[in-house]
Amino acid sequence: MFKHQRLLENMHIPMWLIKDTCWMLQFKLLGTIVALPTISMALYLVIITRNFPKRFWPNMAVLFWISANTTWMLGEFYQFSFIFPALALFCAGILAIMAYMYIILIGSKPQHNKD
């Protein structure tokens, strides 16, 4: 199962880079088209890792990040003010990675009593 997830994560990275390259080069149509499978793959990774918190929370942060990034891109492409929705998604990504760090990483360490 984890090998399949790693493969999908590795396939997802070039999709993200293609989307951002289209954004940089102002390829509006291609950037818009590539955004859908990029976000869909991030969402799928969140769904298939939902029972594995150590993989779920980082994937959730990536989903929020890509969603925010895409929102910002589309706003620039089509002259809409999407800054606040993008900011909300970036903040959600930050909260997701903080949840991962504090709940999963720190919460899983045994506590030592000093009594």
Backbone torsions as a table, in degrees:
resi	resn	phi	psi	omega
1	MET	NA	-45.5	-177.5
2	PHE	-68.5	-30.9	176.3
3	LYS	-64.3	-40.0	177.6
4	HIS	-63.1	-42.7	178.9
5	GLN	-64.4	-42.6	178.7
6	ARG	-62.0	-41.1	177.5
7	LEU	-60.4	-45.7	179.1
8	LEU	-64.3	-41.0	177.7
9	GLU	-61.8	-41.2	179.5
10	ASN	-70.0	-31.7	174.9
11	MET	-71.7	-31.9	-177.0
12	HIS	-67.2	-35.9	-177.2
13	ILE	-60.0	-49.4	177.4
14	PRO	-62.0	-34.1	177.9
15	MET	-60.9	-44.3	179.2
16	TRP	-62.5	-44.9	179.9
17	LEU	-64.8	-38.4	176.9
18	ILE	-63.3	-44.5	179.1
19	LYS	-59.5	-47.2	-178.7
20	ASP	-67.5	-34.1	176.4
21	THR	-66.0	-41.1	175.9
22	CYS	-60.9	-39.3	177.7
23	TRP	-61.7	-49.5	-178.1
24	MET	-60.7	-40.4	-177.9
25	LEU	-87.1	0.6	179.6
26	GLN	62.9	35.2	173.1
27	PHE	-85.8	81.4	-170.8
28	LYS	-60.6	-49.3	-176.4
29	LEU	-64.2	-50.5	-178.5
30	LEU	-64.4	-41.5	178.0
31	GLY	-61.0	-40.5	178.9
32	THR	-67.3	-41.1	-179.4
33	ILE	-67.0	-44.3	-177.2
34	VAL	-69.8	-24.4	-178.5
35	ALA	-61.3	-40.2	-176.5
36	LEU	-61.9	-52.2	178.5
37	PRO	-67.1	-27.5	178.9
38	THR	-66.4	-47.6	177.8
39	ILE	-68.1	-38.3	179.7
40	SER	-61.6	-41.4	179.1
41	MET	-65.7	-41.2	178.1
42	ALA	-62.6	-42.4	178.1
43	LEU	-63.7	-43.1	178.8
44	TYR	-60.9	-41.6	178.2
45	LEU	-62.6	-38.0	176.2
46	VAL	-63.1	-44.6	-177.7
47	ILE	-63.7	-46.0	-175.7
48	ILE	-76.1	-13.5	177.9
49	THR	-106.5	9.7	-174.9
50	ARG	-59.4	-24.3	179.5
51	ASN	-94.0	4.8	-178.8
52	PHE	-126.4	85.2	-172.2
53	PRO	-52.0	-36.0	-178.8
54	LYS	-67.7	-19.9	176.4
55	ARG	-103.0	-30.6	-177.2
56	PHE	-63.9	-51.7	-173.6
57	TRP	-63.4	-44.2	175.0
58	PRO	-62.7	-38.2	177.5
59	ASN	-66.0	-35.1	177.0
60	MET	-64.6	-43.3	177.9
61	ALA	-61.3	-41.7	177.6
62	VAL	-63.4	-42.3	178.2
63	LEU	-59.3	-46.7	178.5
64	PHE	-63.3	-42.0	-179.2
65	TRP	-62.0	-49.1	-179.4
66	ILE	-65.3	-37.7	177.5
67	SER	-64.1	-42.7	178.3
68	ALA	-64.9	-45.4	-179.5
69	ASN	-60.9	-43.1	179.4
70	THR	-67.9	-40.0	177.4
71	THR	-60.2	-45.0	178.4
72	TRP	-62.6	-45.4	179.4
73	MET	-58.7	-49.0	-178.5
74	LEU	-64.1	-36.5	176.3
75	GLY	-61.2	-42.9	177.7
76	GLU	-68.9	-41.4	-179.3
77	PHE	-61.8	-43.6	-169.6
78	TYR	-113.0	19.9	174.7
79	GLN	52.1	47.9	173.3
80	PHE	-114.2	149.6	178.2
81	SER	-87.9	91.0	-180.0
82	PHE	-105.6	19.4	-176.8
83	ILE	-63.5	-45.5	-177.4
84	PHE	-68.6	-42.4	173.6
85	PRO	-62.1	-38.5	178.0
86	ALA	-64.0	-42.4	178.6
87	LEU	-61.6	-41.5	178.3
88	ALA	-61.3	-41.1	179.0
89	LEU	-68.9	-40.1	175.9
90	PHE	-60.5	-44.0	178.8
91	CYS	-63.0	-39.6	177.2
92	ALA	-62.4	-38.5	176.6
93	GLY	-64.0	-40.5	177.4
94	ILE	-63.4	-42.8	178.2
95	LEU	-64.1	-38.0	179.2
96	ALA	-64.3	-43.8	-178.7
97	ILE	-72.3	-30.8	174.3
98	MET	-66.8	-39.0	176.4
99	ALA	-60.0	-43.4	178.1
100	TYR	-59.7	-48.7	-176.1
101	MET	-65.7	-45.6	-173.1
102	TYR	-85.1	-41.3	-177.0
103	ILE	-80.4	-46.7	-174.0
104	ILE	-84.2	-56.1	-174.5
105	LEU	-72.1	-51.6	-178.1
106	ILE	-76.3	-38.8	-179.1
107	GLY	-67.3	-21.6	-178.1
108	SER	-87.8	-9.3	179.1
109	LYS	-80.1	137.8	179.4
110	PRO	-67.3	141.5	178.1
111	GLN	-90.6	138.2	178.8
112	HIS	-102.3	129.4	175.9
113	ASN	-81.7	134.4	177.4
114	LYS	-99.2	14.6	-179.9
115	ASP	-77.5	NA	NA
